[in-house]
């Protein structure tokens, strides 16, 4: 998890869950203007969707190397309570992630950060609450 492979993607609902859910919701919404023309080709494209979760690894923060822990602690110090809550809500809405936590006797309340790579490998970093 060092260097480029340590790209932390926080699964905040604003970027993750909202983006994932926006497609199906918009697809079902009736068009208010059927004669509407498509946007020009130069219009900004929407951000890429989060890859589908294929595997989940749950790692305790205290099991990480000291250098990695230091980097994560710096990142965590900049996050708001709202961002952390959105991350936890996103974890709760992903059954495979929630099951992986439960298998280790944990819940989304123990999650401090999560990372998903381009291949769909989700790494959840936890710190036991209490």
N, C-alpha and C positions, 0 to 999 in steps of 0.2 A: 504494500500500500504506500510506497514511497515514490517520489518523483511524479512523472506524468500519470502513473496509475493511481495516484492519490487525488484524482479530480473529485472533489466533493460536490455532489449534486444534492442539495437539500430538497427533499420531497415536500416542499411547501405546497399547500393546496392552491395558492395563487398561480404557481407555475405548473405544477404536476396534475393534481386532481382536476382542477378547473379545465386545463387543456385537454385532458383525457376525456372528460365528460362533455365538453363543449361540442365535440363532433357529433355524437349521437343526438344530443338535444337539438342542435341546429338542423340536423337532417330531418327531424320529425316536425319542426315548426313549419306551419303553412306560410307560403309566400304572400306578402301583402301586396306585392306589385309583380305579377307574372311577366310583364313586359320589361322588367328591369334588365339592363344590359350588364354583361360581366365586366369586372374591373379591367382596366388596361393592363397589358403584359408588364408594364413597368411598376405596377403597384407592389408595395412591400409584401413579401410572403410571410405567412404565419410561422412561428418557430416550430422546429421539428418536434414531433411527439416523443414522449418518453418511451423507450423500448419496453416491450412486454417482459415481465419478470419470468425468467426461466429457472434460475436457482437463487437460493437465499442462504447467506452465511450470517450468523449472529455471533458477534465478537464483543466481549466485555472490554471496556476502555482500559481497565487495569492490566489486561493481557497484552496490550500493545507495547512496542519498544518505546523507551522514554522520549526519543526525538519525535516520534509520531504522536505520542500523547501530548507533548508540548504544542505541536502544530494544531492539533484538534482543540486543545484548551483555549488557544488564542482565537480560533474560529468561533468556538462556543461563547466566548466572552462578548462577541459582537452581535449575537443573536438576541432578538426580543422574545418575550414570553409568548406573544402572538405567533411568531414564526415557529416556535417549538410546538405550540398547540396545533398548528396547521399540519406540521410534520406528523405528529402523533395521530391526528384524525386521518391523514392519508394512509398511514400504516394500518389503522383499524379498518379501512375500506378495502384493503388488499388482502383477501383471504389467505393467500400463500404466505405473506409476510406475517400476518397475525398468527397463523398456525406454527410457523417456525419459532416465533417468540414463545408461544404457549408450550411448545415441546421442551423448552429450556426453563420452564417455570417463570417466564417473564411476561410482561404486557407492554403495550405502547407507552405506558408511563415511565418505563425504564429506558426508552429510546432517547438518545441525545443527538444522533446524526445518522444519516443514511446516504449511501452512494449506490448508483446504478451505472453500470458501464454499457457500452454500445452493444454488447452481446446479451444483455438482459440479466447479468449477474448482480443481484442486489446484496450489498453488504450493510448490515444494520449494526451500528455501534451502540452498546448499552452501558448503563451505569445503574446498578441496583439501587432503587429508591429506598430510602430509609436510613 
